[in-house]
Amino acid sequence: MAIGRIGQDIELRYLPNGNACANFSIAVGDDYKDKAGNKVEQTEWVRISAFGKQAENLSKYCGKGSKLYIEGKLKTRSFEKDGAKQYITEISLSDFQMLDSKTQGTTAAQPAQAPAQRPAPLDSFNDDIPF
């Protein structure tokens, strides 16, 4: 599980079998106080991989700076680059939730909501209600 902000716009790709795939990173704050009581701010970048409908939804409704709650499994994969074996550890997404407030901007997924209407005061109701 992780909560963080997306570091750059999500690029959606499609695998040869037609499945959607999105890889992106989120910035996760790891703040603490040192022995002297001073606040130390640290940022860890966590790689995320998403597939299928989740990848499509993320690329459609989230962008750089969007705050997300992420759940998934840690996966390590390897690949060859310039003759050397490289390893990447990332979270394979199983679930996510957008955490941005609706007042920070609206998208097609989060249309602006009309202000809530207050109920009429009780003394303005019709007196012929039978109960």
N, C-alpha and C positions, 0 to 999 in steps of 0.2 A: 504494500500500500504506500502511496505517496501523494502529496499535495504539492503542486507547483505551477509555475507559469510557463507556457510554451515559448521557446526561444526564437523560433522563426516560423513563418507560414508553413503549413503542412502540405507536402507535395504528395499527391495521390498517384500511384502507379498501378498498373494491372499486370499480373503474372501471366505467363503463357497459357495457363488453364482458365483465365478469365477472372480469377479472384482479385478483388481490390486489395492493395497493400499500402500502408502509410508508415513511414519511419520518421520520428521526430524526437526532440529532446525537451525535457522540462527542467527548469531551474528550481531546485528545492533548497530552501533556507535551512541552515544548521547553525543557529545563533546560540551563543552561550556566554557566561560571564567567566572571566579568568580569575586567578587567585587574588588579584588586586581589586576585583569587583567591576572591572571595565567590561563593557559589552563588546564581544567579538562576533562579527558577522561573517559567515562563510556561506558560499553557494556551491552546491554540488549539482552537476549536470547529469541527469538520468536519461538514458536512451529508452524509447518506447517503440514497440512495433505493434501495429494493429492490422487486422485483416477483415475482409468481408464488409458487411453493412456498417460495422463500427468504424472502419477506416473511411468509408464514404461519408458518414455523418460527421466525423471529426474534421475532415477536410472541408466540408460544406459549411459547418457552423462555428468552427473554432479557428483562430488565427494567432499570430504572434501576440503575446501578452495575455491570452486567455488563461484563466485559472481553472485547473482541473483537479479532480480527485481521481486517482488511478488505482485499479486493482489488477493484479496479474501474477504471473510466475516469472522468476528469474531464469533466464536462458543464456547460455554461453554458446556462441557459434564461432567457427573458424573459417578463414579464407586465406588464399595465397595472394601476396602483393610483393612485387619485385623479387620473387623467389623466396620470400620469408613468410612463414606462417604467422598470421595475425589473429587475435582473439577479440571478440566483442561480447560484453555482458550487457543484457538489456532486459526490460520487463516486457514479456509477451502479454499484451492486454487481454483481460477477461471481462472487465467492466470499467466504466468511467462515468463521471458526473460533472457537468459544467457548474462551476461555482461562482461565476461572475454575477454581480447583482444586475437586475434588469434596468437599473437607472444608468449604468455605464455605457449604454448604447444598445441598440436593438438590431436584430437580424431577422431574416425571414423565419427562423425557428423561434425567435423570442420577440413577437410583435409587442409594441407598447400597449400596455393595458390602460383602459379608461379608468379614471379615478373612481374609487368605490362610492356608490351612492349611499347616503345615510338613510335609514328607515325614517318614515314620517313619524313625528311625535304622536303619542297616543291620543292627545286631545283633538287631533285633526281627523280621526276616524268617524265614520258615520255612526250615529247613535242607534240606528235600527238593527244592529247586529243582534240576533236572537239569543246569544249566550252571554 
